Amino acid sequence: MKRDMSTVWIQYKEGHELESRDELIVHYAYLVKYVANRLAINLSSTVEVDELISFGIEGLIDAIEKFDHKRNIKFETYAITRIRGSIIDGLRSMDWVPVSVRQKSKELEKTYAILEARLGRSATDAEVASELGISLQEFASLLHEVASTTVISLDDFIPGEDGENRKKRIVDMLEDEQAEDAIELLQLGEVKQLLAQTIARLPEKEKTVVTLYYYEGLTLKEIGAVLSLSESRISQLHTKAIMRMRGSLSKRRHLVT
């Protein structure tokens, strides 16, 4: 017979029973696999899912340590953000994106920013390809090549006043209902407004992909089923959306780096 997890939480948080902590880790380990497999879709084959899971377990343990079981918040929602952040930190430490790919990603981001500022609207694939001096087929290949760089898109850091130790992820701030001070609260509102405006300007399909992926938690494959499109096409839409968003946010880089 399964134990009531609320009892296990009480035993660990109030009774400090390490056995209960281990039970919580085992019970919620599926969240790590879920996040790792979801992130792995956009990563190169050189990154093993097992490596992502290893990074994610650290995030799960940290989430269990910091979670307040008395608050009316689902642990799963709280933990997924921390697990994802831990995996992203691990990927950053590996420096897994080749320099050449990172350069291409930045060039594409810059192109979107310049072109859409000039046009005053979302640029089409043909317009971006023309600006880059490449064919539509080459543009599609470029999107596929830089897709791996978009996995950390909403996990970029916002630095706090005290530097490194107070850096917060955009996704953390979007879920933070208890900002530490007036300045942080103001910054939180500014980031939310900025992101909302940026997402609102995306082409409809890209906006849908971003919403379903980041806010509804669907995988690219699941989004493909919803929109009746292939997984590779959804990946392409996601990549374009992130490039547009980064380009649009580049003028406010002090908020998102």
C-alpha beads as a LAMMPS data file, in Angstrom:
LAMMPS data file: protein, C-alpha beads

257 atoms
256 bonds

1 atom types
1 bond types

-500.0 500.0 xlo xhi
-500.0 500.0 ylo yhi
-500.0 500.0 zlo zhi

Masses

1 110.0

Atoms # bond

1 1 1 0.000 0.000 0.000
2 1 1 1.355 3.424 -1.024
3 1 1 2.195 5.880 1.721
4 1 1 0.579 9.313 1.774
5 1 1 3.332 11.652 0.535
6 1 1 2.105 14.476 2.769
7 1 1 3.053 12.280 5.723
8 1 1 6.504 11.700 4.244
9 1 1 6.974 15.453 3.805
10 1 1 6.089 16.079 7.443
11 1 1 8.444 13.330 8.621
12 1 1 11.316 14.870 6.686
13 1 1 10.661 18.579 7.177
14 1 1 9.577 18.426 10.807
15 1 1 11.144 15.186 11.988
16 1 1 14.348 15.525 9.911
17 1 1 14.233 11.845 8.959
18 1 1 16.805 11.155 6.228
19 1 1 14.960 7.979 5.255
20 1 1 11.965 10.146 4.402
21 1 1 14.146 12.410 2.275
22 1 1 15.387 9.378 0.341
23 1 1 11.798 8.238 -0.105
24 1 1 10.902 11.645 -1.543
25 1 1 13.844 11.480 -3.972
26 1 1 12.798 8.037 -5.210
27 1 1 9.132 9.034 -5.471
28 1 1 9.807 12.185 -7.507
29 1 1 12.670 10.824 -9.634
30 1 1 10.270 10.506 -12.565
31 1 1 10.244 14.314 -12.797
32 1 1 13.976 14.285 -13.544
33 1 1 13.514 11.785 -16.380
34 1 1 10.627 13.827 -17.755
35 1 1 12.621 17.073 -17.840
36 1 1 15.822 15.400 -19.109
37 1 1 14.055 13.641 -21.979
38 1 1 12.234 16.836 -22.877
39 1 1 15.445 18.861 -23.026
40 1 1 17.321 16.118 -24.873
41 1 1 15.127 16.564 -27.955
42 1 1 16.951 19.754 -28.970
43 1 1 20.446 18.664 -27.949
44 1 1 23.168 17.145 -30.085
45 1 1 23.826 13.410 -29.916
46 1 1 27.088 14.108 -28.061
47 1 1 25.099 14.825 -24.888
48 1 1 23.816 11.684 -23.165
49 1 1 20.421 11.673 -21.448
50 1 1 22.075 9.980 -18.452
51 1 1 24.270 13.076 -18.029
52 1 1 21.182 15.267 -17.990
53 1 1 19.536 12.995 -15.425
54 1 1 22.632 13.216 -13.220
55 1 1 22.461 17.026 -13.301
56 1 1 18.712 16.897 -12.738
57 1 1 18.947 14.739 -9.615
58 1 1 20.980 17.522 -7.997
59 1 1 18.155 19.917 -8.810
60 1 1 15.558 17.541 -7.372
61 1 1 17.466 17.193 -4.092
62 1 1 17.839 20.977 -3.893
63 1 1 14.102 21.399 -4.556
64 1 1 13.233 18.920 -1.796
65 1 1 15.530 20.766 0.619
66 1 1 14.057 24.192 -0.123
67 1 1 10.386 23.302 -0.630
68 1 1 7.949 24.634 1.963
69 1 1 5.400 21.833 2.348
70 1 1 3.071 24.120 4.300
71 1 1 2.482 26.467 1.377
72 1 1 -0.333 25.758 -1.040
73 1 1 1.997 24.989 -3.961
74 1 1 2.340 21.739 -5.899
75 1 1 5.807 20.290 -5.416
76 1 1 5.865 19.004 -8.996
77 1 1 5.491 22.522 -10.411
78 1 1 8.117 23.888 -8.027
79 1 1 10.566 21.054 -8.683
80 1 1 10.421 21.023 -12.478
81 1 1 11.770 24.580 -12.662
82 1 1 14.645 23.719 -10.291
83 1 1 15.436 20.451 -12.078
84 1 1 15.510 22.185 -15.446
85 1 1 17.734 24.926 -14.038
86 1 1 20.148 22.373 -12.594
87 1 1 20.413 20.587 -15.947
88 1 1 21.000 23.898 -17.728
89 1 1 23.756 24.760 -15.228
90 1 1 25.334 21.381 -15.947
91 1 1 25.195 21.956 -19.688
92 1 1 26.756 25.388 -19.296
93 1 1 29.617 23.904 -17.288
94 1 1 30.222 21.383 -20.092
95 1 1 30.369 24.182 -22.688
96 1 1 28.652 21.706 -24.980
97 1 1 27.713 24.059 -27.838
98 1 1 30.528 24.338 -30.440
99 1 1 31.867 27.871 -30.894
100 1 1 30.938 27.852 -34.592
101 1 1 27.306 26.986 -33.797
102 1 1 27.124 29.636 -31.091
103 1 1 28.440 32.230 -33.555
104 1 1 25.837 31.227 -36.153
105 1 1 23.116 31.462 -33.526
106 1 1 24.194 34.981 -32.524
107 1 1 24.354 36.045 -36.170
108 1 1 20.829 34.740 -36.789
109 1 1 19.563 36.471 -33.648
110 1 1 21.172 39.736 -34.785
111 1 1 19.682 39.384 -38.267
112 1 1 16.177 38.947 -36.871
113 1 1 16.654 42.003 -34.632
114 1 1 17.896 44.286 -37.419
115 1 1 15.440 43.068 -40.050
116 1 1 12.335 43.197 -37.861
117 1 1 13.270 46.643 -36.515
118 1 1 13.552 47.827 -40.118
119 1 1 10.306 46.173 -41.248
120 1 1 8.293 46.932 -38.124
121 1 1 6.851 43.419 -38.221
122 1 1 7.847 39.742 -38.102
123 1 1 10.201 38.826 -40.936
124 1 1 9.332 35.906 -43.204
125 1 1 11.704 32.991 -43.808
126 1 1 12.406 34.294 -47.311
127 1 1 13.282 37.763 -45.983
128 1 1 15.645 36.384 -43.327
129 1 1 17.302 34.056 -45.838
130 1 1 17.736 36.948 -48.275
131 1 1 19.243 39.141 -45.544
132 1 1 21.715 36.351 -44.742
133 1 1 22.441 35.769 -48.436
134 1 1 21.419 32.109 -48.364
135 1 1 18.701 29.950 -49.945
136 1 1 15.554 28.832 -48.112
137 1 1 16.962 25.305 -47.998
138 1 1 20.169 26.585 -46.410
139 1 1 18.070 28.629 -43.970
140 1 1 16.178 25.482 -42.920
141 1 1 19.508 23.713 -42.366
142 1 1 20.744 26.667 -40.306
143 1 1 17.659 26.514 -38.063
144 1 1 18.295 22.820 -37.479
145 1 1 21.954 23.478 -36.678
146 1 1 21.312 26.217 -34.108
147 1 1 18.278 24.528 -32.493
148 1 1 20.459 23.184 -29.680
149 1 1 21.305 26.728 -28.549
150 1 1 17.637 27.497 -27.844
151 1 1 17.336 24.906 -25.078
152 1 1 18.479 27.507 -22.522
153 1 1 16.336 30.278 -23.969
154 1 1 14.164 31.144 -20.956
155 1 1 16.769 29.983 -18.462
156 1 1 19.036 32.950 -19.112
157 1 1 19.978 34.815 -15.966
158 1 1 18.885 38.163 -14.645
159 1 1 21.653 39.531 -12.388
160 1 1 20.739 40.857 -8.965
161 1 1 22.257 43.921 -7.324
162 1 1 24.823 41.852 -5.439
163 1 1 26.182 40.132 -8.551
164 1 1 26.518 36.412 -9.170
165 1 1 24.995 35.244 -5.887
166 1 1 21.673 36.920 -6.592
167 1 1 21.234 35.939 -10.220
168 1 1 17.775 34.660 -11.009
169 1 1 16.435 32.847 -14.060
170 1 1 13.669 34.414 -16.093
171 1 1 11.495 31.328 -15.573
172 1 1 12.066 31.527 -11.806
173 1 1 11.030 35.174 -11.746
174 1 1 7.891 34.439 -13.749
175 1 1 6.828 31.986 -11.048
176 1 1 8.050 34.007 -8.058
177 1 1 5.072 35.376 -6.155
178 1 1 7.142 36.677 -3.231
179 1 1 9.840 39.017 -4.496
180 1 1 12.416 39.914 -1.847
181 1 1 12.165 43.695 -2.063
182 1 1 10.595 46.610 -3.918
183 1 1 13.377 46.755 -6.516
184 1 1 13.081 43.039 -7.242
185 1 1 9.294 43.319 -7.424
186 1 1 9.595 46.170 -9.916
187 1 1 12.105 44.184 -11.957
188 1 1 9.832 41.134 -11.890
189 1 1 6.933 43.174 -13.251
190 1 1 9.153 44.690 -15.926
191 1 1 10.421 41.289 -17.071
192 1 1 6.911 39.828 -17.182
193 1 1 5.650 42.775 -19.214
194 1 1 8.643 42.660 -21.550
195 1 1 8.267 38.938 -22.202
196 1 1 4.512 39.217 -22.678
197 1 1 4.987 41.969 -25.264
198 1 1 7.708 40.000 -27.043
199 1 1 5.655 36.807 -27.186
200 1 1 2.555 38.725 -28.326
201 1 1 4.462 39.985 -31.392
202 1 1 5.403 36.473 -32.547
203 1 1 3.695 34.946 -35.606
204 1 1 0.669 32.914 -34.497
205 1 1 2.148 29.403 -34.844
206 1 1 5.385 30.379 -33.102
207 1 1 3.401 32.008 -30.298
208 1 1 1.392 28.792 -29.889
209 1 1 4.552 26.663 -29.746
210 1 1 6.134 28.909 -27.088
211 1 1 2.952 28.887 -25.010
212 1 1 2.481 25.119 -25.184
213 1 1 6.171 24.350 -24.591
214 1 1 7.039 26.765 -21.778
215 1 1 3.712 27.356 -20.075
216 1 1 1.736 24.143 -20.677
217 1 1 4.717 21.782 -20.442
218 1 1 4.083 19.875 -23.682
219 1 1 6.945 18.223 -25.559
220 1 1 7.695 19.167 -29.168
221 1 1 6.212 15.844 -30.261
222 1 1 3.005 16.516 -28.322
223 1 1 2.782 20.023 -29.786
224 1 1 3.187 18.495 -33.235
225 1 1 0.193 16.255 -32.576
226 1 1 -1.884 19.240 -31.432
227 1 1 -0.980 21.325 -34.504
228 1 1 -0.855 18.366 -36.934
229 1 1 2.758 19.147 -37.804
230 1 1 5.932 17.049 -37.694
231 1 1 8.227 17.229 -34.682
232 1 1 11.005 18.680 -36.857
233 1 1 8.658 21.425 -38.056
234 1 1 7.740 22.262 -34.447
235 1 1 11.444 22.381 -33.563
236 1 1 11.934 24.815 -36.448
237 1 1 9.090 27.041 -35.229
238 1 1 10.511 26.967 -31.691
239 1 1 13.968 27.954 -32.909
240 1 1 12.613 30.855 -34.967
241 1 1 10.508 32.050 -32.038
242 1 1 13.506 32.081 -29.701
243 1 1 15.705 33.854 -32.260
244 1 1 13.031 36.539 -32.691
245 1 1 12.628 36.883 -28.924
246 1 1 16.354 37.150 -28.305
247 1 1 16.641 39.713 -31.067
248 1 1 13.760 41.738 -29.652
249 1 1 15.133 41.510 -26.112
250 1 1 18.665 42.424 -27.178
251 1 1 17.993 46.127 -26.589
252 1 1 17.130 45.237 -23.001
253 1 1 20.101 42.892 -22.533
254 1 1 20.681 44.214 -19.006
255 1 1 17.519 42.341 -18.021
256 1 1 18.184 39.018 -19.688
257 1 1 21.883 38.331 -19.330

Bonds

1 1 1 2
2 1 2 3
3 1 3 4
4 1 4 5
5 1 5 6
6 1 6 7
7 1 7 8
8 1 8 9
9 1 9 10
10 1 10 11
11 1 11 12
12 1 12 13
13 1 13 14
14 1 14 15
15 1 15 16
16 1 16 17
17 1 17 18
18 1 18 19
19 1 19 20
20 1 20 21
21 1 21 22
22 1 22 23
23 1 23 24
24 1 24 25
25 1 25 26
26 1 26 27
27 1 27 28
28 1 28 29
29 1 29 30
30 1 30 31
31 1 31 32
32 1 32 33
33 1 33 34
34 1 34 35
35 1 35 36
36 1 36 37
37 1 37 38
38 1 38 39
39 1 39 40
40 1 40 41
41 1 41 42
42 1 42 43
43 1 43 44
44 1 44 45
45 1 45 46
46 1 46 47
47 1 47 48
48 1 48 49
49 1 49 50
50 1 50 51
51 1 51 52
52 1 52 53
53 1 53 54
54 1 54 55
55 1 55 56
56 1 56 57
57 1 57 58
58 1 58 59
59 1 59 60
60 1 60 61
61 1 61 62
62 1 62 63
63 1 63 64
64 1 64 65
65 1 65 66
66 1 66 67
67 1 67 68
68 1 68 69
69 1 69 70
70 1 70 71
71 1 71 72
72 1 72 73
73 1 73 74
74 1 74 75
75 1 75 76
76 1 76 77
77 1 77 78
78 1 78 79
79 1 79 80
80 1 80 81
81 1 81 82
82 1 82 83
83 1 83 84
84 1 84 85
85 1 85 86
86 1 86 87
87 1 87 88
88 1 88 89
89 1 89 90
90 1 90 91
91 1 91 92
92 1 92 93
93 1 93 94
94 1 94 95
95 1 95 96
96 1 96 97
97 1 97 98
98 1 98 99
99 1 99 100
100 1 100 101
101 1 101 102
102 1 102 103
103 1 103 104
104 1 104 105
105 1 105 106
106 1 106 107
107 1 107 108
108 1 108 109
109 1 109 110
110 1 110 111
111 1 111 112
112 1 112 113
113 1 113 114
114 1 114 115
115 1 115 116
116 1 116 117
117 1 117 118
118 1 118 119
119 1 119 120
120 1 120 121
121 1 121 122
122 1 122 123
123 1 123 124
124 1 124 125
125 1 125 126
126 1 126 127
127 1 127 128
128 1 128 129
129 1 129 130
130 1 130 131
131 1 131 132
132 1 132 133
133 1 133 134
134 1 134 135
135 1 135 136
136 1 136 137
137 1 137 138
138 1 138 139
139 1 139 140
140 1 140 141
141 1 141 142
142 1 142 143
143 1 143 144
144 1 144 145
145 1 145 146
146 1 146 147
147 1 147 148
148 1 148 149
149 1 149 150
150 1 150 151
151 1 151 152
152 1 152 153
153 1 153 154
154 1 154 155
155 1 155 156
156 1 156 157
157 1 157 158
158 1 158 159
159 1 159 160
160 1 160 161
161 1 161 162
162 1 162 163
163 1 163 164
164 1 164 165
165 1 165 166
166 1 166 167
167 1 167 168
168 1 168 169
169 1 169 170
170 1 170 171
171 1 171 172
172 1 172 173
173 1 173 174
174 1 174 175
175 1 175 176
176 1 176 177
177 1 177 178
178 1 178 179
179 1 179 180
180 1 180 181
181 1 181 182
182 1 182 183
183 1 183 184
184 1 184 185
185 1 185 186
186 1 186 187
187 1 187 188
188 1 188 189
189 1 189 190
190 1 190 191
191 1 191 192
192 1 192 193
193 1 193 194
194 1 194 195
195 1 195 196
196 1 196 197
197 1 197 198
198 1 198 199
199 1 199 200
200 1 200 201
201 1 201 202
202 1 202 203
203 1 203 204
204 1 204 205
205 1 205 206
206 1 206 207
207 1 207 208
208 1 208 209
209 1 209 210
210 1 210 211
211 1 211 212
212 1 212 213
213 1 213 214
214 1 214 215
215 1 215 216
216 1 216 217
217 1 217 218
218 1 218 219
219 1 219 220
220 1 220 221
221 1 221 222
222 1 222 223
223 1 223 224
224 1 224 225
225 1 225 226
226 1 226 227
227 1 227 228
228 1 228 229
229 1 229 230
230 1 230 231
231 1 231 232
232 1 232 233
233 1 233 234
234 1 234 235
235 1 235 236
236 1 236 237
237 1 237 238
238 1 238 239
239 1 239 240
240 1 240 241
241 1 241 242
242 1 242 243
243 1 243 244
244 1 244 245
245 1 245 246
246 1 246 247
247 1 247 248
248 1 248 249
249 1 249 250
250 1 250 251
251 1 251 252
252 1 252 253
253 1 253 254
254 1 254 255
255 1 255 256
256 1 256 257
